Amino acid sequence: MIAAPERSARLVEALGLVACDDDAQCDASTARLKETATLWPVVLSVLLVTSLGTAGTLALWHEPVGLATALGVAMTGLGLAAWAVLALPAAQDMAPHQRILSLAGLAAALGIVLSLQLDLSPTLPTGPLRVTGFVLGFGSIVLTAIALHPVRAASLVFAVSLALMVPFAGGTGLAAAAALLLAALLVAGVCRIAMRDQQRLGAQEDQERERQLATRLVREYESHGTGWFWQTDRAGCLNYVSAKVARELAALGTAPMGQRLVDVFRVDSSMAETERTLTFHLSSRTSFSDYSVRPAFETAADRWWSISGRPMLDDLGRFQGFIGFGSDLTEKRRSEAEITRLALFDSLTGLANRQRLRLSLDQALSTAQGPHTTTALFLLDLDRFKVVNDTLGHQCGDELLKQVAQRLQRTVGDAGLVGRLGGDEFQVVLPREGNREQLGTLAQQIITALSQPFFIAGSSLSIGCSVGIAIAPEHGHDSETLIRNADLALYAAKADGRGVSRFFREEMLAGAQKRKRLEDDLRSALGDDEFHLVYQPVVSTRDQRIVGYEALLRWEHPTRGAVSPADFIPVAEECGMIEAIGEWVLRTACAEAANWPANVRIAVNVSAIQFANPALPAIVTSALATSGIGADRLELEITESVFVNDDASSNQMFKTLKGIGVRLALDDFGTGYSSLGYLRKAPFDKIKIDQSFVRGAIQAGNRNAAIIKAIVTLADTLGMETTAEGVEQQDEIKLISDLGCSHIQGFVYGRPARAADVRAQLDSGGSGAGGATPVGHRVSRANRATVLRSARLEIGGETGEVRIRNLSATGVMIDGVDFPEEAVGVEVRIELVENELFPATIRWISEGRAGLEFTRHFDMERLSQAPSRVIRRAS
């Protein structure tokens, strides 16, 4: 036996009260509500007539009308409530499924009321009025059901028909029971259907909200973001493009709608394979992603996009076109271009930077260029740029570098790539160029162009440049070797007086390797006690007595022997050891001077690097305290190079050193910057006149004597002592004294001696009086040496062998030459010391011999280090 709940459920299902599974029917609910609202006044009239008819019939047959009236009022009230749900403005804010749920409840209530009215029907006689009442009541229920669902309307019609058949059959009790049962089934079915409607409509409203939200987000993304969307038809023609891109394309000259995708956009020319692939994807209907495109027409601005796409298929798998999205690449491309520019170009001058120069040089040297291809490399260094930068400021220096870059570009032109390595260093890469004559001409054109005055901020500035040249493959097959050799050539150009160009030669590498070995040995020399000091006397011209000594550093190498200070002092400054060596010299000199008489001073050289060290006063104070000598016995000799950075720190250093009590001497006056301005500020006690003014001063017609007199007069005016350096002949002593110099220093009073010999020299003058006795030549003439050996001579880019006869500090006589008379005045280079070439000028030619004048004085002491094949005889 089937249980009652299950049987009821089956009955409801059989009646079709659980229909409405078709989403399309539910989608029309809102439209039906509007239609029902227009018909509802008719339903209200039917309900009102039904109520009045039932009450009037009962009154006609003398039946009680109270219940019938109440039921009529209830039906009318329910109808008015349904009309309010359908028509009143306040109800329009309700969701459709909420309004349908309300109407479903009202229809169920109407069914119950109608059942009660049917229950009264057996008491009424059969007739037209009764039938009319039932039909009108039945019609009101049907109209309400139609507002909800067609299937639901059929179910209600069937249920009401059953309810009508029972009372007409004549069974009053059975009719009431059937009416109540049908009413209950009707209420249950309608509520269940309303719940289904509410759920489906709620889900549809959620989907609609999500769709609207997605639409808003897409529009927002298209309007304010970098992304956009596109779509094509089956033929590949665009039928949708985001509005902002469509407007931009239209402004650039083309309307994208209706045009083929490949006619609107073209792929980056650097990705030709990708362009073919894009066409392939469109024809083969396959997906693609992240293709860089730009407008296809030539007049388009610099605009770039990235697009991706996939084919669209319908439910049957049929191709409908392509759909995709894109993003703006313009700013990314610009950023990448700026990054590339910063990575490969110098930000100040716009020239190629170090990285791009290296890439270009590597490419020029690559084997792909051919095994016999030559490439030249220029390294340039500006002369006197640091002075401009320090005196006029970095802004002026930057402007000068910009103008230098422009001149370099104009001079080199298309012959090569010009770049800046940093600071005032430039480089030129010249692919497929190896002709020495043409390279030399170009280098000279560069030097000439950069030697012309520059006009910056109303000032005229003059600088110059030196050029080092290396050629591949002769001077190296790879970038590292070529750059190194060009740098060595530049070093040689600067050593030869600047403002010149030099090609790399193998002996330059040998010299650099020698300097490197010297640097390595220098780092261990201090710890191995290979240094010692010698002292050169400083003699007073007033009483011919020694008033002090200058401490001179000497290096006795265990295998090389004596190494000249001219060789290792610059190396010590370059490798950063000069401060440690300088401190050792200071402490050692003070300690050895402590054994001398209290009236004898000690002079110590201080380099510009030491002077710039803020710890120098503390080091000086410590050396004095450790040795026990008075501060007034220590004299610090400072060269003019300390005034390159003439700033507040320099002034403070002078003030601090004078506060300690030491004496200050300006060394090598006249050979550096020779600015009188710093003499006004720096508290010097002495000016040391450079030996270049002393040499030749005794000769008739020489202007050096006048220069010495002017320096002495300046020093006397400023209250400073003067020392003439490099005095070697006895007749120069009287000249220096007559010119007013207060002190003399030089070989005329003997060679520099060790500390023990100094003590003996001081005691030799009688009871430590320290008298000085001249030992130099009596008559001044150039110190010559007769040298019999062959030497290498370089002239006009060619090298040959000559014989050296006589050698002095100022020149050399050679023979075994065949120079034409017009060679007089030609610049040459001659090997005086092994592997070192010195610049000189041909001054005379006679019978296979020639006289050369050196560009700078040659240190005759270096002959002591020459090979045994050199025979030296003083004359």
Secondary structure, DSSP 8 states (H G I E B T S, - for coil): ---HHHHHHHHHHHTTTT----HHHHHTHHHHHHHHHHHHHHHHHHHHHHHHHHHHHHHHTT---HHHHHHHHHHHHHHHHHHHHHH-GGGGGS-HHHHHHHHHHHHHHHHHHHHHHHHHGGGS--SHHHHHHHHHHHHHHHHHHHTT-HHHHHHHHHHHHHHHHHHHHT-HHHHHHHHHHHHHHHHHHHHHHHHHHHHHHHHHHHHHHHHHHHHHHHHHHHHHSSEEEEEE-TTSBEEEE-HHHHHHHHHHT---TTSBHHHHEEE-GGGHHHHHHHHHHHHHT--EEEEEEEESSTT--S--EEEEEEEEE-TT--EEEEEEEEEE-HHHHHHHHHHHHHHHB-TTT-SB-HHHHHHHHHHHHSGGG-TT--EEEEEEEEESHHHHHHHH-HHHHHHHHHHHHHHHHHHHGGGSEEEEEETTEEEEEEET---HHHHHHHHHHHHHHHHS-EEETTEEE--EEEEEEEEETTT-SSHHHHHHHHHHHHHHHHHTTSS-EEE--HHHHHHHHHHHHHHHHHHHHTTTT-EEEEEEEEEETTT-BEEEEEEEEEEEETTTEEE-HHHHHHHHHHHT-HHHHHHHHHHHHHHHHTTS-TT-EEEEEE-HHHHT-TTHHHHHHHHHHHH---GGGEEEEEEGGGGGG-SHHHHHHHHHHHHHT-EEEEEEETSS---THHHHHS--SEEEE-HHHHTTTTSTT-SHHHHHHHHHHHHHHTT-EEEE----BHHHHHHHHHTT-SEEESGGG---B-HHHHHHHHHHTTTT--B----SBSS----EEEEEEEEEEEETTEEEEEEEEEEESSEEEEES----GGGTT-EEEEEEETTEEEEEEEEEEETTEEEEEESS---GGGGGGS-TT----B-
